[in-house]
Amino acid sequence: MYCSATTPRQLLYIENLKELYVLKNGPFTLKEAEYWCGGKPHAIRNICNSHFKKEGHHKNYFSL
């Protein structure tokens, strides 16, 4: 039953970025998020901007 279910890519990115935050035990940069997810940079940037809090001035860090 669960094997045939489909999950939107955006939800996968969000869960992967939450995992990155937990494993890193702190905020992550956009480059780290792109490397971690291995997806399209524009999509990952949009998800980070809409679902995570921005921190930092020169370098954008994202946190939960």
C-alpha positions in Angstrom: 0.0 0.0 0.0 2.7 2.5 1.0 5.1 1.6 -1.8 2.7 2.8 -4.5 2.2 6.2 -2.8 3.9 9.2 -4.3 5.4 12.1 -2.4 5.8 15.5 -3.8 9.4 16.5 -4.4 9.0 19.7 -2.3 8.1 17.6 0.8 11.2 15.5 0.3 13.4 18.6 0.1 11.8 19.9 3.3 12.3 16.7 5.2 15.9 16.4 3.9 16.7 20.0 5.0 15.2 19.3 8.4 17.5 16.3 8.7 20.5 18.4 7.7 19.6 20.9 10.4 19.4 18.2 13.0 22.6 16.5 11.9 24.5 19.7 11.7 23.1 20.8 15.1 22.7 24.3 13.8 21.9 26.6 10.8 23.0 25.6 7.3 24.0 27.7 4.2 22.3 27.5 0.9 25.4 25.8 -0.6 25.2 23.1 2.0 21.5 22.6 1.3 22.1 22.3 -2.4 24.9 19.8 -1.8 22.8 17.8 0.7 19.7 17.6 -1.4 21.4 17.4 -4.8 18.4 19.0 -6.6 17.8 22.1 -8.6 19.3 25.1 -6.8 16.4 27.4 -7.6 13.9 25.0 -6.1 16.0 24.5 -2.9 16.4 28.3 -2.5 12.7 28.8 -2.8 12.0 26.2 -0.2 14.6 27.6 2.2 13.2 31.1 1.9 9.6 30.0 2.5 10.0 27.3 5.1 13.1 28.2 7.2 14.2 31.3 9.1 17.1 33.3 7.7 20.0 34.2 10.0 23.2 36.1 9.4 24.0 39.2 7.5 26.6 38.5 4.8 26.0 34.8 4.4 22.4 33.5 4.6 22.0 30.8 7.2 18.8 28.9 7.5 17.3 27.4 10.7 14.0 25.9 11.9 
